[in-house]
Amino acid sequence: MSPETLLVAGYAGFLLVAAVVLEWLSAHTHRRALRYRTAGFTYHEQHDHWECPEGQHLWPHEFDHERRLVRYRAKAHICNGCPAKEACTDSDRGREIVRPLDPWPHSEAGRFHRGLSLMLVALALFVIVVGLARNHASADAGLQFVLLVLALAIGRWLWRDFRAHPAGFPAPTPGAGLHITATGANGRAEPSRWASQNRSGGEPR
């Protein structure tokens, strides 16, 4: 096996490892930040609401079409009279939690880091292809072919979520019967199609 092939394999392998590590670090940082913002709160997926440490519920309050976020908020009068308010929130409108609708990478920062990882994979593929073009011996070609398959697999994994990042807005899951404000890309409030708004009479639960 030629020294050039070993150099190509080492450099390509380094680029692939760097791409995977960068992806893991960015996703890990996001998950840790989300856990920090919701520490002590429990999310109930069935009814789509959060429960605070004092047993109060935060229901969906606003959907942001542009940022693909849903904001949950507790009732202001309950939060303002809560003994734990000072340690929980300084807002007089109730404690708010923001949750992304889409899987990682859902934010602009996430897509930026995913793009960097894809660039590293693309560079690794370029190095491997050049190495294959210059070294045709069976041992050299075999090692580089293995790296090529690995690079394509990593690239496909990273590109799949990056390309499939949704642009539309999914229908929300019916929850607690609140009147939801949907914020469009133009920043204006749009009528929500929340199923509970079609109910006749009654106050929000």
Residue pairs with C-beta under 8 A, 6 or more apart in sequence:
1 137
1 139
1 140
1 143
2 135
2 137
2 140
4 131
4 134
4 135
5 131
5 135
5 137
5 139
5 140
5 143
5 144
8 127
8 128
8 130
8 131
8 135
8 144
9 131
9 143
9 144
9 147
11 124
11 127
12 124
12 127
12 128
12 131
12 144
12 147
12 151
13 124
13 147
15 120
15 121
15 123
15 124
15 127
16 120
16 121
16 124
16 147
16 150
16 151
16 154
18 120
19 117
19 118
19 120
19 121
19 124
19 154
19 158
20 117
20 154
22 113
22 116
22 117
22 120
23 113
23 114
23 117
23 158
26 105
26 109
26 110
26 113
26 114
27 104
27 105
27 110
30 104
30 107
30 109
30 110
37 97
37 98
38 50
38 97
40 52
40 53
41 50
41 51
41 52
41 53
41 58
41 97
42 50
42 51
43 49
43 50
43 51
43 99
44 50
44 51
47 175
47 176
48 60
48 172
48 173
48 174
48 175
48 176
49 57
49 58
49 59
49 60
49 72
49 175
49 176
50 57
50 58
50 72
50 97
51 57
51 58
52 58
52 74
52 88
52 95
53 84
54 82
54 84
56 74
56 75
56 78
56 79
56 82
57 74
57 176
58 72
58 73
58 74
58 94
58 95
58 96
58 97
59 72
59 73
59 74
59 175
59 176
59 178
60 70
60 71
60 72
60 172
60 175
60 176
60 178
60 180
60 194
61 71
61 72
61 73
61 96
61 178
61 180
61 181
62 70
62 71
62 73
62 180
62 181
62 182
62 183
63 69
63 70
63 71
63 169
63 172
63 180
63 181
63 182
63 183
63 192
64 70
64 71
64 183
65 169
65 182
65 183
65 184
65 185
65 190
66 183
66 184
66 185
66 187
68 100
68 101
68 102
68 106
68 166
68 169
69 98
69 99
69 100
69 101
70 98
70 99
70 101
70 172
71 96
71 97
71 98
71 99
72 96
72 97
72 98
72 99
73 93
73 94
73 95
73 96
73 97
74 94
74 95
74 96
75 94
76 92
76 93
76 94
78 94
79 85
79 88
79 89
79 91
79 94
79 95
80 92
80 94
82 88
88 95
89 95
89 96
100 106
100 107
101 170
102 165
102 166
103 161
104 110
104 161
105 111
105 113
105 114
105 161
105 162
105 165
106 165
111 162
111 165
114 158
114 161
114 162
115 162
117 158
118 155
118 158
118 159
118 162
121 151
121 154
121 155
121 158
122 155
124 147
124 151
125 148
125 151
125 152
125 155
128 144
128 147
128 148
128 151
129 148
131 140
131 144
132 141
132 144
132 145
132 148
135 141
135 144
169 182
171 193
172 180
172 194
174 194
174 195
174 196
175 196
176 196
176 204
176 205
177 196
177 199
177 202
177 204
177 205
178 194
178 196
178 204
179 192
179 194
179 197
179 204
180 192
180 194
180 197
181 189
181 192
182 189
182 190
182 191
182 192
183 189
183 190
184 190
196 204
